[in-house]
Amino acid sequence: MAATRIWIKNPLAIFTANDLDAAGGLVIEDGLIDELLGAGQQPSRPCDQVFDAREHVLLPGLINSHHHFYQTLTRAWAPVVNQPLFPWLKTLYPVWARLTPSSLALATKVALAELEAGEKRSHWMWFIFPQHRDLGRSDTAKYFGLSGVAEARAFATHPLLGARLRSCCAAILPHLQSGKSAESILGPVDALKLRSSMEIFAQAQPAEPLFAAVLASAS
């Protein structure tokens, strides 16, 4: 099968992590960046699709990276974009330590926007769709996990936590009902987490149609 070429053309802005001019956009071939185009340049070979990106900002190479909510705020910060993992962490820890509640609120809006767009791009699953702690492997997952149906009921009826959970369910449900799979939105592992989360909340709140609808559509 021939490779598919897509020209993401003339973005409003583009981040390349180097000094190369990509004002004309970039060409994707089989999921990889094949060309960077300067202002006014054309692709070296014909493209199957052209996407007009003049109202979009491109962050190439950062899709599906491992980021928690707050880390998405620093994912394009120049001092760390080309650093290996541990120097990257050591440089960013002091930055993350100074984040304010308003910063975290903004990062949460980014995660909600990903759900509304129908494609998860960062790592936040446990914090948005809680599940039973026995399903977690890390200490963090066990700490933030639910102890059982009673705690899930308390979570769902909490005026703030429950409202946020319902907002996230309402954001992802139209994509699931349109025929888009949970795997294509979240990835295969997090699709399982979504189902397990909705199972315990549907059990905790049987009169809540939203949890049951997400569970049915994601199964």
PyMOL commands that set and color helices and strands:
alter all, ss='L'
color gray80, all
select helices_A, chain A and resi 69-74+78-80+85-97+101-117+125-128+133-135+139-144+149-157+161-177+182-186+188-204+209-218
alter helices_A, ss='H'
color red, helices_A
select strands_A, chain A and resi 5-9+13-14+25-29+32-37+49-52+57-58
alter strands_A, ss='S'
color yellow, strands_A
deselect
rebuild
show_as cartoon
